[in-house]
Amino acid sequence: MTDDQASHVAHTMAFVLGELNLRRLIALSHGRARPGRAAFELIAPILCRDAPKNWAQLTSLGLAPREIIDAGERAVRVFERLPRWAAEDLDQALDALCVELDGTRRDVDAALSVLVLSSQTGLPLAPVLEALGQSECIARLHDSTRAYRACQMVG
């Protein structure tokens, strides 16, 4: 390996372990997947920002498109106002969002998982959102809500 390649690898690994919080995501897979490939396959979809969204999973929730769009837009506003981006605060914000939307936590978590992560995950949502970071989650949520709206026949 050349010095330039080694530098490239070192910088990329620093990004993966630091900004992507790969260690935190792997820790979340403990008890949910075997170590190694199974754990990586559980967290890999979370890392892909531009993965195609699985809109069919939203349809299976039984929510109207307008309700999903509303949940995405309200979540953006709630997440933008959070003074601290920590799993405990995110759990409280998600609970408050359920009350605001008159929905169940299961449905809100499932909808936001698809909007932020491209599909539902077997990992707890709040710690995953914490690991991804506030700006990344808000950007993904905003982009996917806009894309979902464009696919629907709603205003």
C-alpha positions in Angstrom: 0.0 0.0 0.0 1.4 3.4 -0.9 1.6 6.3 1.6 -1.2 8.0 -0.3 -3.4 5.0 0.0 -2.6 4.5 3.7 -3.5 8.2 4.3 -6.8 7.7 2.4 -7.6 4.6 4.5 -6.7 6.4 7.8 -8.9 9.4 7.0 -11.8 7.3 5.9 -11.6 5.1 9.0 -11.5 8.2 11.2 -14.7 9.4 9.5 -16.4 6.1 9.8 -15.5 5.7 13.5 -16.0 9.3 14.4 -18.7 11.1 12.4 -20.7 8.0 11.4 -20.5 6.6 15.0 -19.9 3.1 13.7 -18.9 1.8 17.1 -22.2 3.1 18.6 -24.2 1.5 15.8 -22.4 -1.8 16.2 -23.0 -1.7 20.0 -26.7 -1.3 19.3 -26.7 -4.5 17.2 -25.5 -6.5 20.3 -28.2 -9.0 21.2 -30.0 -8.4 17.9 -27.5 -9.9 15.5 -24.6 -12.2 15.6 -21.2 -10.5 15.6 -19.6 -10.0 12.2 -21.6 -10.0 8.9 -25.0 -10.3 10.6 -24.3 -7.2 12.7 -22.9 -5.3 9.8 -25.9 -6.2 7.6 -28.2 -4.9 10.3 -26.5 -1.5 10.5 -25.3 -1.1 6.9 -28.7 0.3 5.6 -28.6 2.9 8.3 -25.3 4.3 6.9 -26.6 4.8 3.3 -28.2 8.2 3.0 -29.3 7.9 -0.6 -30.8 4.4 -0.4 -34.1 4.1 -2.1 -37.0 4.5 0.3 -39.3 1.5 0.9 -42.6 3.4 0.6 -44.5 0.0 0.7 -43.5 -0.2 4.4 -45.3 3.1 5.0 -48.4 1.8 3.2 -48.4 -1.3 5.3 -48.8 0.9 8.5 -52.3 1.8 7.4 -51.6 5.5 7.6 -52.8 7.9 4.9 -50.2 9.6 2.8 -51.2 13.0 4.4 -50.6 11.5 7.9 -47.1 10.3 6.9 -46.2 13.7 5.4 -47.5 15.4 8.5 -45.5 13.2 10.7 -42.3 13.9 8.7 -42.8 17.6 8.7 -43.7 17.8 12.4 -40.7 15.6 13.3 -38.4 18.0 11.5 -39.8 20.9 13.5 -39.5 18.9 16.8 -36.0 17.7 16.0 -34.8 21.2 15.1 -35.9 22.5 18.5 -34.2 19.9 20.5 -31.5 21.6 22.7 -29.7 18.3 23.2 -29.4 15.4 20.7 -29.3 12.4 23.1 -31.3 9.2 23.0 -33.2 10.1 26.2 -34.3 13.5 24.7 -35.2 11.9 21.4 -37.3 9.3 23.2 -39.2 12.1 24.9 -39.6 14.0 21.7 -40.9 10.9 19.9 -43.4 10.3 22.7 -44.5 13.9 22.5 -44.8 13.5 18.7 -47.1 10.5 19.2 -49.4 12.6 21.3 -49.3 15.5 18.8 -50.1 13.2 15.9 -52.6 11.0 18.0 -50.6 8.0 16.9 -48.9 5.0 18.5 -45.2 5.0 19.2 -44.9 1.9 17.0 -46.4 3.6 14.0 -44.4 6.9 14.5 -41.1 4.9 14.9 -41.9 2.8 11.9 -42.8 5.8 9.7 -39.7 7.8 10.8 -37.5 4.8 10.4 -38.5 4.6 6.7 -38.2 8.3 6.2 -34.8 8.6 7.9 -33.3 5.2 7.4 -35.0 4.0 4.2 -36.6 1.1 5.9 -37.7 -0.2 9.3 -34.8 -1.3 11.5 -34.6 -3.9 14.2 -32.7 -1.4 16.3 -34.2 1.1 18.8 -34.9 4.3 16.8 -33.8 7.0 19.3 -30.2 5.7 19.8 -29.9 5.2 16.0 -30.9 8.8 15.5 -28.5 9.9 18.1 -25.7 8.1 16.5 -26.5 9.6 13.0 -26.5 13.1 14.4 -29.1 15.9 14.4 -28.1 17.6 11.1 -28.0 14.3 9.2 -31.3 13.1 10.6 -33.1 16.4 9.8 -31.6 16.5 6.3 -32.7 12.9 5.6 -36.1 13.5 7.1 -36.7 16.7 5.1 -35.5 15.2 1.8 -37.5 12.0 2.1 -40.6 13.7 3.3 -40.4 16.0 0.2 -39.8 13.0 -2.0 -42.7 11.0 -0.5 -45.0 14.1 -1.0 -43.9 14.2 -4.7 -45.0 10.6 -5.1 -48.5 11.3 -3.7 -51.6 13.0 -4.9 -51.8 15.3 -1.9 -51.1 19.0 -1.5 
